[in-house]
């Protein structure tokens, strides 16, 4: 059973009568005016797979009862949710986690370290801190959005293990050190038709391309959803404390649409390999210490 009440003007809390719906697989009440706390009884609905409550005014914490759910999709973005993700939250087969634009605190959500099926992780625009953990090299991660937090330390080399990575946004943090030259960026369309076909299968249990993914071009956030998602790719590492040269390997990403390395302390020349960026729509290298000729 799917209950879709999104895109209305409903107010109040998520109604308690839904707790008597034992066959509910999907609950979508996004884009309303709902308030109050996320009800704890949602964690008792054993077959609930998709929770979409984004763009409301829900507050409080993520219920610890969510640890009992085998979720595939969790979208709590654009609310007033605070504190941290419960440490017991360990959905081994989750595909999409959208927690952006809340008031989450603490360190990087270690609860997701065993989520090897994770494709989208968006925890941007919160108050998270600490370092990006080495276990981030999850095998299926394609969209990694961590912008506007307080992460520090070096960008982990384990990001190079992400063979399906299409969008990465680590901007507006306090990251330091070098940019990993082994980072790989592709589009899902180029990974394999079989992989994309499985993701786009018409089944709630696989992946939803209806969940919007935001990525900035010249400080304007564009929202992507639907069938365009497998075609987009981009890197945004701006507004950090990155040093050394721009990796020449970045010039090999011939399907790259957006590259923003501005507001760092990068030095040296613009790599001549950038001539291969045939699809680039926005290239921002401003406010660094680059030198030499513009190729």
N, C-alpha and C positions, 0 to 999 in steps of 0.2 A: 504494500500500500504506500502511495506517495501523497503527501499533503503539501500543495503548492499555494501559498498565500502571499507570495512576494509582490512587490510593486503596488501596494495600496497605502491607505492612511490609517491602518489599525494602530490603536494605542493601548496602554495598559501593559500587563505582563503577558508572557506566554501562558495560555490558559491551562489550568490544572486538569481539565477534563481529558486532555490528550494522554494523560498517564494511564488511561484505561484502554488505550489502543495498542494491543500487544503485537499487531502485525505491521506496525509502522516502520517502513524502510527508509524513507526520505522525509525530512521536515525542512521546508524552505519558507521562512517568514522574513526574508531579507527585504530591504528597502521599504520599511514602514516607520512607525513612530513608537515602537515598543520600548518599554523601560523596565525598571526593577531588575532583579537578579535572574540569572539563568537557573531554572528550577533543577533541584538535585534529583528529582524523580526521573529525569531524562537518562540518567546513568543506569536505571533499572530496566530500560527497554532493550532487551537482550539482542534483538535483531536490527536495531537502528544502525544504519550504515552511513547516512549522509546527514549532517547537521549544517544548515546554512542560515545564519541569523545576522548576516552582515548589514551595515548601514541602518543601525537602530540606535537606541540610547541605553542599551543594557549595561549594567554595572556589576561591581563585585568581582569575585574570582571565578576561575574555571572550576566547576565542581569536581571534587576528588572522585566522585562516582563515575565520571567519564572513563576512569581507568578500567572499568568493567566492560567497556564497549569495544567491539571489533570494527572500528570506523574505517571507512575508505576515504571520506572527505570531511574535513572540519573547517568551516569558514565562520570565524567570529570577528572578522575585520570591521573597522570603523564603528567601534563602540567605546565604552568607558571601562573596559575590563582591566583590572589591576593585579598586582602581586606577580606570581610566577606560575609556569606550567607545573601541575602536580608531578612530583618525581616518579610516581607509580604509573604515569601515563606512558604506555609502551605499545601502541598499536602496530603490530608487526607487518600488517599488510596495507597500511594507509598510503594513499597516493597523493593527496593534496592537503596542505596545511596553510591556511590563510589567517594570520593573526595581526595584520598590519593596522596601524593607526589606533592603538589602544594605549594603555598605561602600564604595560608589562615591565617588570623589573627583574633583577637577578642576572645570572649568567646565561650563556647560550643554552637552550633547552636540551640538556643531556638525555632527557627521556626519549628523544628521537634517534638515539645512536644505533638502535637495532632495526630501524625502519628501512630496510633495504629496497623496498618497492617505492619509496618516496620519489615523486617526480617534481612537485612544486613545493617549495618552502619559502613563504613570505612572512617574515617577522619584522618588516621594516617599520620605521616611525614609531618606536617604543623607547624605553629607557633601559634597554639591556646593556650589559657591560661584560668585562672580561675578554678573553681571547676566543678566536674561532677555533674549535677543537680539531684535532687531526683526524677524527673519525668522519669528518665531513665528506670524505670520498665515497659517498653512497653510490651504488652502482647505477642507479637509474635517475639520479637527480639531473633535471634539465633546466629548471628555473630557480635560481638562488637569489633572493632579494633580501638584503640585510641593511639597506640604507637608513640613515638617520637614527643611529643608536650610539653607543659609547664603546664599541669594540676597539681593542687595542692589540698591540703585538704584531708579529709578522703574518702576512698572508700565508696560510699553510700550503706546503707543496702538495699535500694530498688532494688538493683541488684538481691537480693534473690527472687524477684517476677517473675523473668524470668524463667519460667518452660520449655522453649524450648532452653535454652542457650547451644550452642555446642562449640563455640570458643570465648575466651575473651583474648584480648591482651592489657594490660594497661602499658606495660613496657616503660622504658625511659621517665618517667615523674617525678614529685616531690610529689607523693602521700605519705601520712603519716598515722599513726594510725594502727589499727589492720586489719587483713584480715577477712572479714565477714564469720563466720563459717557456715552460712545458705546458702551460695552460692551453686547453683545446676548446675551440668554439665551433659549433656547427649549427645547422638547423635540423629539427626533427625530420624534415622532409628528406634530408640527405643521409640520415642514419641508416634506415632501411625501410622499405615499404611494409615489410611484415611487422616491424616494431610499431610504426605509426598506425597501421591497420588495427593492431590489437588495442592501442590506446583509444582509437576513435570508434571502436565497436559500440554498437547501440546497446549498452548495458550499464546500469548505474554502478556496477561493481568494478568497472575498469577505470575510466577517467572522464571527467567532464570538461569539455572545452568551453562551457558556458560561464565558468568562473573567470572573471576579468583579471588580467595581469597588467600591472602598471609599470611603464618604463619611460624615463625622461629623455627628451631630446631638447637640448638647450634650455634646461630648467622648466620645460613644459611637460607635464606628465601625460603620456598617452596611454589609454586603456585599450588593451587588445583582448578579444575573445572570439570564440567560434573557429572557423576553419582557417583563419589567417595565422593562428598561433604556431603551427608547424613551420611557417615560412620566416619567422622573425628571429633575429640574433643580434646580440649587443653586449658590450662591455662598458661598465661605468665604475671607475675606481677613483673618481674625482674627490677633492676635498678631504685628503688624508695627508700622511707625512711620508709618502713613498719616495725613494731615492734611486740613484744609479740610472742606467740607460733604459730606454724603451726597448723591450725585446724585439729583435728583428723578426722573430717567428710570428709576430702579430700580423705581418704582411702576408702570411699564408692563408689567412681567413678570408677567402675570396667571396664568401657569402655574407660577410659582416655588414650590418646596416648602420650601427652606431658604435663609435669608439670615443669615450670621454675619459681623458687622463688629466684633466685640468686641475689647478690648485694643488699641486704637489711640489716636490723638490727634485724632479727628474732632470737629468743633465745629458749632454752629448747631442748627437745629431738626430734628426728624424730618419728612421731607417729607410734606405732606398727601396726596400721590399714593399713599402706602402704603395708602390705603383700597381701592385696586384689587387688592391682593394677596389675591385670593379663595381661592387654593389653599394659602396659606402654612401650614406645620405647625410651623416653628420659626423664630423671629425673635430674634436675639441682638445687641443693641446695647450691651451692658454695658461698663463700664470705658472710657469715652470722655469727652469734654468737651462733650456735647450740652446744649442749653439750650432754654428756651421751654416750651410746653405739650405734654403727651402728647396727640396728636390722638384 
